[in-house]
Amino acid sequence: MNALEVSNLAFAYGARQALQDLSFRVEAGSFAALLGPNGAGKSTLIALLTRLYDLQQGDIRVMGNSLGQQPRQALRQLGVVFQQSTLDLDLSVEQNLRYHAALHGLAKTQAKVRIDEELTRQQLDERRHEKVRALNGGHRRRVEIARALLHRPRLLLLDEASAGLDPASRLALNRHVRQLCRDQGLAVLWTTHLLD
């Protein structure tokens, strides 16, 4: 099964065409990168995939669910790490994760188990009580990935997730995400302008 199917997608900001006749698939358990320069429409695509923007033309299916016709079923399958951090810097790592778990309706006991699992997987367990503000960029990205995986999505969207990281941190993050694909059967769509 395809985790993501984009068919004949087009989007314009007034007279400026951002996307035109875009079609592609991401298979379940696979890692796909969408490489393009700044301004190529990568973040516009992420905004459409997450329903921040309404579809103007085309169709998007997540795990077979049409984003236009079955948005709740489709969005339930998504984990997202946006280009700009959306963590609360004044909350601890664990508080950020608990808040997100509550938004997804996870019971407190279930949330605790999943938070423990993700912090261990991300090698952040010892930093769970630190405020996010105290973390470096690479560790913040790992918190965002942990948060995106709490509700066990089938598709992870990473919008320029390695932007602002040093080369070693970018490589470590790339390896980590690819390992998630192998270990969990997670499909990943990573947008980037960085060739490495």
N, CA, C and O of each residue as an XYZ file, in Angstrom:
784
protein
N       0.837     -1.191      0.000
C       0.000      0.000      0.000
C       0.877      1.248      0.000
O       1.951      1.275      0.602
N       0.401      2.262     -0.680
C       1.106      3.539     -0.659
C       0.710      4.309      0.593
O      -0.470      4.422      0.924
N       1.711      4.833      1.276
C       1.436      5.679      2.434
C       0.910      7.028      1.981
O       0.071      7.636      2.646
N       1.410      7.493      0.843
C       1.016      8.800      0.321
C       0.883      8.726     -1.191
O       1.754      8.194     -1.879
N      -0.217      9.266     -1.698
C      -0.432      9.409     -3.137
C      -0.859     10.837     -3.409
O      -1.869     11.304     -2.883
N      -0.097     11.519     -4.219
C      -0.415     12.885     -4.648
C      -0.698     12.807     -6.136
O       0.133     12.325     -6.905
N      -1.883     13.286     -6.549
C      -2.306     13.177     -7.951
C      -2.708     14.529     -8.510
O      -3.613     15.184     -7.993
N      -2.033     14.937     -9.564
C      -2.389     16.138    -10.330
C      -2.583     17.371     -9.452
O      -3.520     18.143     -9.654
N      -1.714     17.548     -8.498
C      -1.828     18.647     -7.544
C      -1.366     19.959     -8.173
O      -0.320     20.013     -8.818
N      -2.148     21.003     -7.980
C      -1.776     22.344     -8.426
C      -2.195     23.325     -7.350
O      -3.214     23.142     -6.683
N      -1.389     24.377     -7.186
C      -1.705     25.403     -6.195
C      -1.087     26.715     -6.645
O       0.055     26.760     -7.102
N      -1.870     27.787     -6.505
C      -1.388     29.116     -6.893
C      -1.681     30.112     -5.787
O      -2.697     30.029     -5.097
N      -0.757     31.061     -5.635
C      -0.953     32.218     -4.768
C      -1.350     33.358     -5.697
O      -0.496     34.080     -6.210
N      -2.633     33.511     -5.903
C      -3.089     34.504     -6.868
C      -2.629     34.105     -8.257
O      -2.957     33.021     -8.738
N      -1.857     34.992     -8.914
C      -1.371     34.716    -10.266
C      -0.085     33.886    -10.263
O       0.330     33.397    -11.314
N       0.550     33.719     -9.102
C       1.831     32.988     -9.042
C       1.593     31.507     -8.785
O       1.099     31.125     -7.724
N       1.944     30.681     -9.755
C       1.761     29.230     -9.666
C       2.895     28.647     -8.823
O       4.062     28.765     -9.196
N       2.565     28.017     -7.687
C       3.567     27.406     -6.815
C       3.781     25.935     -7.150
O       4.909     25.444     -7.114
N       2.699     25.233     -7.476
C       2.758     23.811     -7.851
C       1.861     23.605     -9.057
O       0.784     24.194     -9.148
N       2.310     22.761     -9.987
C       1.480     22.487    -11.153
C       1.640     21.035    -11.567
O       2.748     20.557    -11.807
N       0.511     20.345    -11.645
C       0.440     18.961    -12.114
C       1.475     18.062    -11.416
O       2.222     17.333    -12.068
N       1.500     18.130    -10.093
C       2.440     17.338     -9.290
C       1.791     16.005     -8.925
O       0.704     15.968     -8.348
N       2.466     14.923     -9.265
C       1.987     13.577     -8.919
C       3.174     12.734     -8.470
O       4.221     12.739     -9.117
N       3.016     12.011     -7.366
C       4.038     11.078     -6.900
C       3.437     10.181     -5.830
O       2.347     10.440     -5.320
N       4.171      9.117     -5.498
C       3.750      8.181     -4.447
C       4.910      7.924     -3.508
O       6.073      7.953     -3.911
N       4.578      7.672     -2.249
C       5.558      7.222     -1.260
C       5.023      5.910     -0.706
O       3.957      5.876     -0.091
N       5.768      4.832     -0.927
C       5.332      3.522     -0.467
C       5.483      3.399      1.041
O       6.354      4.031      1.638
N       4.636      2.587      1.650
C       4.735      2.311      3.086
C       6.128      1.774      3.386
O       6.648      0.923      2.664
N       6.728      2.283      4.464
C       8.045      1.825      4.898
C       9.208      2.407      4.134
O      10.351      2.021      4.378
N       8.956      3.334      3.207
C      10.049      3.882      2.403
C      10.410      5.295      2.830
O       9.633      5.996      3.479
N      11.613      5.683      2.444
C      12.144      7.019      2.702
C      12.229      7.740      1.366
O      12.901      7.270      0.448
N      11.555      8.873      1.251
C      11.592      9.663      0.020
C      12.015     11.086      0.363
O      11.550     11.670      1.342
N      12.901     11.627     -0.457
C      13.334     13.012     -0.274
C      12.865     13.829     -1.466
O      12.957     13.398     -2.615
N      12.366     15.005     -1.168
C      11.948     15.943     -2.196
C      12.954     17.088     -2.165
O      12.928     17.926     -1.264
N      13.840     17.113     -3.158
C      14.948     18.054     -3.202
C      14.599     19.198     -4.142
O      14.155     18.978     -5.268
N      14.804     20.421     -3.669
C      14.565     21.580     -4.513
C      15.039     22.843     -3.835
O      15.152     22.887     -2.610
N      15.316     23.872     -4.613
C      15.790     25.127     -4.030
C      14.688     25.820     -3.229
O      13.510     25.484     -3.349
N      15.088     26.778     -2.421
C      14.101     27.577     -1.696
C      13.178     28.237     -2.716
O      13.627     28.724     -3.753
N      11.883     28.246     -2.407
C      10.904     28.839     -3.302
C      10.356     27.892     -4.356
O       9.573     28.303     -5.212
N      10.764     26.614     -4.302
C      10.310     25.645     -5.310
C       8.921     25.090     -5.025
O       8.338     24.434     -5.889
N       8.375     25.338     -3.833
C       7.029     24.866     -3.506
C       6.992     23.729     -2.493
O       5.931     23.156     -2.248
N       8.139     23.395     -1.901
C       8.191     22.277     -0.949
C       7.336     22.547      0.283
O       6.567     21.682      0.700
N       7.458     23.718      0.862
C       6.662     24.037      2.058
C       5.188     24.225      1.712
O       4.316     23.952      2.537
N       4.912     24.683      0.510
C       3.514     24.755      0.051
C       2.922     23.353      0.007
O       1.782     23.142      0.422
N       3.697     22.396     -0.497
C       3.235     21.009     -0.531
C       2.945     20.506      0.885
O       1.910     19.881      1.113
N       3.842     20.769      1.835
C       3.625     20.329      3.216
C       2.366     20.980      3.781
O       1.593     20.330      4.484
N       2.157     22.257      3.478
C       0.947     22.945      3.955
C      -0.314     22.301      3.373
O      -1.337     22.229      4.053
N      -0.254     21.841      2.143
C      -1.396     21.145      1.539
C      -1.581     19.761      2.158
O      -2.708     19.342      2.422
N      -0.479     19.057      2.388
C      -0.562     17.718      2.973
C      -1.122     17.747      4.396
O      -1.731     16.775      4.842
N      -0.923     18.837      5.096
C      -1.390     18.952      6.487
C      -2.681     19.756      6.610
O      -3.156     20.006      7.719
N      -3.239     20.153      5.495
C      -4.480     20.930      5.423
C      -4.367     22.329      6.001
O      -5.375     22.940      6.355
N      -3.160     22.835      6.099
C      -3.015     24.246      6.451
C      -3.527     25.106      5.303
O      -4.030     26.210      5.516
N      -3.395     24.589      4.078
C      -3.974     25.204      2.886
C      -5.009     24.234      2.327
O      -4.840     23.018      2.403
N      -6.075     24.784      1.768
C      -7.088     23.965      1.108
C      -6.616     23.591     -0.289
O      -5.934     24.365     -0.961
N      -6.994     22.388     -0.712
C      -6.686     21.946     -2.070
C      -7.385     22.839     -3.087
O      -8.562     23.164     -2.932
N      -6.667     23.229     -4.111
C      -7.269     23.959     -5.226
C      -7.531     23.018     -6.396
O      -8.530     23.144     -7.105
N      -6.613     22.073     -6.582
C      -6.760     21.113     -7.681
C      -5.973     19.861     -7.340
O      -4.884     19.939     -6.772
N      -6.526     18.707     -7.688
C      -5.835     17.445     -7.473
C      -6.359     16.713     -6.255
O      -7.351     17.109     -5.644
N      -5.666     15.634     -5.917
C      -6.079     14.791     -4.794
C      -4.856     14.347     -4.009
O      -3.780     14.138     -4.569
N      -5.040     14.208     -2.713
C      -4.007     13.696     -1.814
C      -4.639     12.569     -1.010
O      -5.708     12.735     -0.422
N      -3.968     11.420     -0.992
C      -4.432     10.278     -0.211
C      -3.341      9.845      0.753
O      -2.187      9.660      0.369
N      -3.731      9.688      2.019
C      -2.821      9.195      3.051
C      -3.355      7.851      3.514
O      -4.456      7.767      4.059
N      -2.574      6.800      3.296
C      -2.991      5.432      3.612
C      -4.359      5.120      3.008
O      -5.200      4.471      3.632
N      -4.559      5.595      1.786
C      -5.790      5.335      1.057
C      -6.933      6.280      1.357
O      -7.959      6.236      0.679
N      -6.783      7.141      2.362
C      -7.845      8.076      2.744
C      -7.640      9.413      2.045
O      -6.569     10.014      2.133
N      -8.676      9.870      1.350
C      -8.612     11.150      0.649
C      -8.615     12.291      1.665
O      -9.473     12.359      2.545
N      -7.645     13.175      1.525
C      -7.555     14.322      2.436
C      -8.751     15.256      2.274
O      -9.156     15.926      3.224
N      -9.314     15.296      1.069
C     -10.477     16.141      0.822
C     -11.775     15.541      1.336
O     -12.643     16.266      1.821
N     -11.918     14.209      1.234
C     -13.167     13.557      1.593
C     -13.149     12.896      2.968
O     -14.192     12.775      3.610
N     -11.978     12.470      3.422
C     -11.846     11.803      4.729
C     -10.700     12.433      5.518
O      -9.740     11.749      5.874
N     -10.798     13.724      5.789
C      -9.646     14.419      6.385
C      -9.221     13.871      7.752
O      -8.024     13.772      8.023
N     -10.155     13.521      8.598
C      -9.773     13.016      9.931
C      -9.000     11.711      9.837
O      -7.979     11.538     10.502
N      -9.488     10.794      9.009
C      -8.805      9.515      8.857
C      -7.413      9.721      8.257
O      -6.458      9.060      8.663
N      -7.298     10.619      7.308
C      -6.003     10.890      6.666
C      -5.043     11.563      7.640
O      -3.893     11.140      7.765
N      -5.497     12.599      8.327
C      -4.613     13.355      9.220
C      -4.163     12.537     10.428
O      -3.083     12.768     10.971
N      -4.989     11.585     10.843
C      -4.618     10.703     11.957
C      -3.357      9.900     11.640
O      -2.632      9.487     12.546
N      -3.106      9.685     10.372
C      -1.977      8.865      9.934
C      -0.682      9.665      9.788
O       0.372      9.095      9.504
N      -0.758     10.987      9.982
C       0.392     11.868      9.763
C       1.100     12.253     11.045
O       0.469     12.541     12.062
N       2.422     12.253     10.978
C       3.267     12.911     11.963
C       4.011     13.989     11.204
O       4.442     13.755     10.075
N       4.173     15.166     11.795
C       4.741     16.294     11.059
C       5.804     17.008     11.889
O       5.620     17.277     13.076
N       6.926     17.306     11.224
C       7.934     18.201     11.784
C       8.066     19.352     10.783
O       8.581     19.175      9.678
N       7.599     20.513     11.184
C       7.618     21.675     10.301
C       9.001     22.313     10.262
O       9.842     22.062     11.126
N       9.220     23.136      9.250
C      10.501     23.808      9.080
C      10.819     24.678     10.299
O      11.932     24.635     10.824
N       9.855     25.452     10.737
C      10.036     26.275     11.930
C       9.614     25.468     13.152
O       8.572     24.812     13.141
N      10.410     25.517     14.182
C      10.099     24.759     15.396
C       8.775     25.216     15.994
O       8.470     26.408     16.022
N       8.004     24.263     16.465
C       6.722     24.567     17.102
C       6.705     24.094     18.551
O       5.640     23.954     19.152
N       7.888     23.850     19.107
C       7.974     23.465     20.515
C       7.805     24.688     21.401
O       8.157     25.800     21.009
N       7.266     24.481     22.594
C       7.188     25.550     23.587
C       8.515     25.565     24.333
O       8.819     24.637     25.083
N       9.299     26.606     24.132
C      10.652     26.682     24.688
C      10.683     26.731     26.209
O      11.683     26.354     26.820
N       9.592     27.192     26.829
C       9.560     27.333     28.285
C       9.019     26.112     29.012
O       8.991     26.073     30.242
N       8.588     25.111     28.242
C       8.173     23.844     28.837
C       9.330     22.858     28.747
O      10.230     23.008     27.921
N       9.290     21.859     29.601
C      10.302     20.812     29.529
C      10.031     19.931     28.309
O       8.970     20.015     27.691
N      10.995     19.097     27.980
C      10.832     18.133     26.901
C       9.590     17.287     27.156
O       8.739     17.138     26.279
N       9.495     16.738     28.359
C       8.366     15.865     28.687
C       7.037     16.612     28.663
O       6.032     16.057     28.218
N       7.010     17.842     29.126
C       5.768     18.621     29.110
C       5.294     18.862     27.676
O       4.098     18.776     27.398
N       6.219     19.163     26.771
C       5.859     19.327     25.359
C       5.229     18.056     24.822
O       4.230     18.109     24.105
N       5.807     16.916     25.166
C       5.287     15.640     24.660
C       3.943     15.301     25.285
O       3.051     14.802     24.600
N       3.788     15.565     26.571
C       2.501     15.288     27.231
C       1.375     16.130     26.629
O       0.262     15.643     26.431
N       1.672     17.375     26.347
C       0.682     18.268     25.761
C       0.233     17.724     24.396
O      -0.963     17.683     24.107
N       1.179     17.314     23.574
C       0.855     16.778     22.249
C       0.049     15.481     22.368
O      -0.905     15.271     21.618
N       0.427     14.629     23.293
C      -0.305     13.370     23.500
C      -1.765     13.655     23.870
O      -2.677     12.975     23.401
N      -1.969     14.660     24.707
C      -3.330     15.024     25.105
C      -4.128     15.526     23.901
O      -5.314     15.218     23.776
N      -3.493     16.292     23.018
C      -4.181     16.775     21.819
C      -4.638     15.619     20.931
O      -5.650     15.723     20.238
N      -3.891     14.523     20.956
C      -4.259     13.349     20.166
C      -5.168     12.390     20.933
O      -5.495     11.312     20.439
N      -5.573     12.782     22.137
C      -6.527     11.976     22.887
C      -5.943     10.736     23.534
O      -6.685      9.813     23.873
N      -4.623     10.693     23.714
C      -4.011      9.538     24.375
C      -4.266      9.609     25.881
O      -4.099     10.664     26.493
N      -4.667      8.499     26.467
C      -4.856      8.431     27.918
C      -3.505      8.666     28.596
O      -2.459      8.377     28.015
N      -3.527      9.186     29.817
C      -2.272      9.524     30.516
C      -1.332      8.336     30.646
O      -0.122      8.484     30.471
N      -1.872      7.152     30.953
C      -1.001      5.981     31.110
C      -0.401      5.575     29.766
O       0.775      5.220     29.690
N      -1.201      5.626     28.718
C      -0.720      5.304     27.379
C       0.316      6.343     26.935
O       1.341      5.992     26.351
N       0.045      7.604     27.210
C       0.974      8.674     26.852
C       2.306      8.493     27.557
O       3.359      8.678     26.946
N       2.276      8.133     28.835
C       3.523      7.943     29.584
C       4.383      6.850     28.960
O       5.594      7.013     28.810
N       3.754      5.738     28.599
C       4.490      4.627     27.978
C       5.111      5.076     26.657
O       6.281      4.798     26.392
N       4.339      5.759     25.840
C       4.840      6.182     24.531
C       5.909      7.263     24.663
O       6.883      7.263     23.910
N       5.741      8.174     25.601
C       6.762      9.206     25.830
C       8.063      8.558     26.264
O       9.133      8.912     25.770
N       7.975      7.607     27.189
C       9.182      6.892     27.629
C       9.855      6.192     26.453
O      11.076      6.254     26.311
N       9.063      5.523     25.605
C       9.609      4.820     24.443
C      10.316      5.778     23.490
O      11.438      5.519     23.056
N       9.654      6.879     23.169
C      10.218      7.815     22.200
C      11.448      8.533     22.743
O      12.409      8.756     22.007
N      11.427      8.896     24.022
C      12.608      9.554     24.587
C      13.798      8.605     24.622
O      14.936      9.023     24.411
N      13.535      7.329     24.890
C      14.606      6.338     24.855
C      15.119      6.179     23.428
O      16.329      6.163     23.202
N      14.214      6.063     22.472
C      14.590      5.899     21.069
C      15.397      7.091     20.575
O      16.346      6.933     19.806
N      15.017      8.280     21.019
C      15.689      9.508     20.580
C      16.936      9.824     21.427
O      17.612     10.827     21.197
N      17.227      8.968     22.394
C      18.364      9.147     23.303
C      18.274     10.486     24.050
O      19.254     11.217     24.193
N      17.050     10.771     24.517
C      16.792     12.017     25.240
C      16.224     11.778     26.640
O      15.786     12.718     27.303
N      16.231     10.537     27.083
C      15.598     10.209     28.354
C      16.171     11.019     29.515
O      15.428     11.454     30.395
N      17.468     11.220     29.522
C      18.098     11.962     30.620
C      17.821     13.457     30.557
O      18.109     14.184     31.507
N      17.263     13.918     29.440
C      17.009     15.356     29.281
C      15.524     15.697     29.371
O      15.127     16.828     29.094
N      14.709     14.724     29.756
C      13.260     14.884     29.751
C      12.759     16.044     30.604
O      11.722     16.627     30.290
N      13.469     16.394     31.677
C      13.010     17.466     32.568
C      13.629     18.818     32.244
O      13.313     19.815     32.894
N      14.499     18.862     31.254
C      15.115     20.127     30.851
C      14.143     20.939     30.000
O      13.346     20.384     29.244
N      14.222     22.242     30.135
C      13.428     23.096     29.253
C      13.994     22.989     27.847
O      15.204     22.865     27.657
N      13.119     23.037     26.885
C      13.519     22.927     25.487
C      14.515     24.026     25.130
O      15.401     23.817     24.301
N      14.373     25.181     25.746
C      15.263     26.310     25.496
C      16.734     25.940     25.710
O      17.619     26.510     25.070
N      16.994     24.984     26.612
C      18.365     24.597     26.951
C      18.974     23.614     25.946
O      20.166     23.316     26.025
N      18.182     23.113     25.015
C      18.666     22.111     24.057
C      19.269     22.767     22.817
O      18.883     23.873     22.439
N      20.215     22.077     22.190
C      20.750     22.565     20.918
C      19.776     22.204     19.799
O      18.781     21.517     20.027
N      20.075     22.676     18.588
C      19.164     22.479     17.465
C      18.908     21.020     17.134
O      17.774     20.645     16.832
N      19.943     20.189     17.185
C      19.779     18.772     16.885
C      18.892     18.066     17.878
O      18.067     17.235     17.496
N      19.050     18.391     19.167
C      18.210     17.776     20.192
C      16.765     18.271     20.096
O      15.829     17.509     20.338
N      16.585     19.539     19.745
C      15.216     20.037     19.555
C      14.520     19.293     18.425
O      13.339     18.960     18.531
N      15.255     19.029     17.334
C      14.661     18.281     16.228
C      14.273     16.876     16.682
O      13.234     16.356     16.274
N      15.095     16.268     17.515
C      14.765     14.928     18.016
C      13.511     14.964     18.882
O      12.703     14.036     18.843
N      13.343     16.024     19.660
C      12.113     16.165     20.453
C      10.916     16.289     19.517
O       9.869     15.688     19.757
N      11.074     17.074     18.445
C       9.974     17.231     17.496
C       9.634     15.911     16.799
O       8.465     15.618     16.549
N      10.648     15.130     16.491
C      10.381     13.825     15.886
C       9.688     12.906     16.890
O       8.738     12.206     16.541
N      10.165     12.909     18.134
C       9.504     12.105     19.175
C       8.038     12.509     19.294
O       7.155     11.656     19.373
N       7.791     13.804     19.306
C       6.419     14.304     19.419
C       5.581     13.864     18.225
O       4.429     13.463     18.387
N       6.154     13.937     17.029
C       5.418     13.563     15.820
C       5.078     12.079     15.782
O       4.146     11.677     15.086
N       5.822     11.260     16.521
C       5.623      9.809     16.493
C       4.768      9.283     17.642
O       4.435      8.098     17.661
N       4.411     10.128     18.589
C       3.674      9.671     19.778
C       2.378      8.943     19.447
O       2.053      7.941     20.084
N       1.647      9.424     18.476
C       0.344      8.824     18.155
C       0.475      7.702     17.118
O      -0.525      7.222     16.585
N       1.714      7.290     16.840
C       2.030      6.176     15.932
C       1.475      6.372     14.521
O       0.673      5.573     14.037
N       1.917      7.449     13.874
C       1.475      7.682     12.496
C       2.110      6.676     11.543
O       3.056      5.977     11.909
N       1.597      6.605     10.343
C       2.157      5.718      9.312
C       3.026      6.492      8.326
O       3.793      5.906      7.562
N       2.891      7.842      8.357
C       3.643      8.705      7.445
C       4.198      9.876      8.236
O       3.462     10.572      8.936
N       5.505     10.088      8.120
C       6.177     11.208      8.787
C       6.597     12.218      7.735
O       7.317     11.885      6.795
N       6.143     13.458      7.899
C       6.520     14.555      7.011
C       7.564     15.410      7.708
O       7.353     15.873      8.828
N       8.686     15.615      7.043
C       9.774     16.434      7.582
C      10.042     17.566      6.606
O      10.555     17.336      5.511
N       9.699     18.781      6.992
C       9.880     19.938      6.117
C      11.169     20.652      6.507
O      11.216     21.355      7.516
N      12.214     20.469      5.702
C      13.514     21.109      5.955
C      13.969     20.845      7.387
O      14.457     21.748      8.067
N      13.806     19.605      7.840
C      14.084     19.261      9.239
C      15.544     19.414      9.626
O      15.857     19.553     10.808
N      16.442     19.393      8.651
C      17.864     19.505      8.990
C      18.416     20.908      8.769
O      19.610     21.143      8.956
N      17.555     21.839      8.372
C      18.011     23.214      8.167
C      18.529     23.787      9.488
O      17.895     23.637     10.533
N      19.673     24.434      9.427
C      20.250     25.048     10.615
C      21.097     24.114     11.454
O      21.691     24.545     12.442
N      21.168     22.841     11.082
C      21.982     21.889     11.827
C      23.367     21.782     11.190
O      23.516     21.982      9.985
N      24.371     21.467     11.996
C      25.707     21.256     11.458
C      25.735     19.934     10.693
O      24.847     19.100     10.874
N      26.746     19.729      9.838
C      26.773     18.512      9.002
C      26.700     17.204      9.794
O      26.018     16.271      9.370
N      27.380     17.119     10.917
C      27.343     15.881     11.716
C      25.939     15.628     12.256
O      25.475     14.488     12.258
N      25.257     16.682     12.715
C      23.891     16.534     13.229
C      22.924     16.167     12.115
O      22.000     15.381     12.327
N      23.133     16.738     10.910
C      22.281     16.392      9.762
C      22.429     14.915      9.417
O      21.438     14.226      9.173
N      23.663     14.435      9.398
C      23.918     13.040      9.074
C      23.291     12.121     10.117
O      22.677     11.112      9.770
N      23.446     12.470     11.401
C      22.875     11.648     12.476
C      21.348     11.621     12.382
O      20.733     10.573     12.578
N      20.747     12.753     12.087
C      19.291     12.824     11.964
C      18.817     11.988     10.767
O      17.823     11.268     10.861
N      19.523     12.088      9.661
C      19.175     11.310      8.467
C      19.247      9.815      8.762
O      18.337      9.068      8.400
N      20.307      9.379      9.407
C      20.453      7.959      9.750
C      19.345      7.507     10.691
O      18.793      6.417     10.543
N      19.029      8.357     11.656
C      17.994      8.018     12.629
C      16.636      7.828     11.944
O      15.925      6.864     12.225
N      16.289      8.738     11.060
C      14.991      8.659     10.380
C      14.940      7.431      9.477
O      13.908      6.764      9.408
N      16.023      7.124      8.791
C      16.055      5.927      7.943
C      15.914      4.653      8.784
O      15.313      3.673      8.346
N      16.474      4.683      9.990
C      16.334      3.537     10.893
C      14.877      3.360     11.319
O      14.402      2.233     11.456
N      14.173      4.463     11.526
C      12.747      4.391     11.854
C      11.965      3.716     10.720
O      11.045      2.939     10.975
N      12.330      4.014      9.483
C      11.678      3.367      8.338
C      11.879      1.860      8.403
O      10.943      1.086      8.205
N      13.117      1.455      8.685
C      13.414      0.016      8.736
C      12.754     -0.653      9.931
O      12.174     -1.731      9.798
N      12.837     -0.021     11.104
C      12.357     -0.650     12.336
C      10.839     -0.655     12.465
O      10.260     -1.629     12.946
N      10.193      0.425     12.037
C       8.761      0.585     12.274
C       7.911      0.498     11.015
O       6.684      0.521     11.100
N       8.536      0.398      9.858
C       7.761      0.405      8.620
C       7.157      1.766      8.329
O       6.195      1.882      7.570
N       7.734      2.796      8.939
C       7.256      4.164      8.777
C       7.640      4.685      7.399
O       8.765      4.469      6.949
N       6.727      5.363      6.732
C       7.037      6.046      5.478
C       7.434      7.475      5.821
O       6.854      8.091      6.714
N       8.422      7.995      5.109
C       8.919      9.341      5.378
C       8.996     10.129      4.081
O       9.482      9.631      3.065
N       8.510     11.363      4.125
C       8.719     12.334      3.050
C       9.479     13.507      3.657
O       8.964     14.220      4.518
N      10.713     13.694      3.194
C      11.598     14.710      3.735
C      11.847     15.742      2.647
O      12.412     15.407      1.606
N      11.439     16.989      2.861
C      11.731     18.045      1.906
C      13.017     18.743      2.334
O      13.252     18.977      3.520
N      13.841     19.069      1.347
C      15.114     19.721      1.677
C      15.672     20.446      0.459
O      15.356     20.118     -0.685
N      16.505     21.435      0.735
C      17.258     22.087     -0.336
C      18.735     21.703     -0.244
O      19.545     22.173     -1.042
N      19.090     20.856      0.720
C      20.479     20.477      0.972
C      20.810     19.173      0.249
O      20.155     18.155      0.474
N      21.803     19.201     -0.600
C      22.149     18.018     -1.392
C      22.644     16.860     -0.545
O      22.436     15.707     -0.922
N      23.298     17.121      0.597
C      23.801     16.027      1.418
C      22.683     15.337      2.169
O      22.932     14.388      2.912
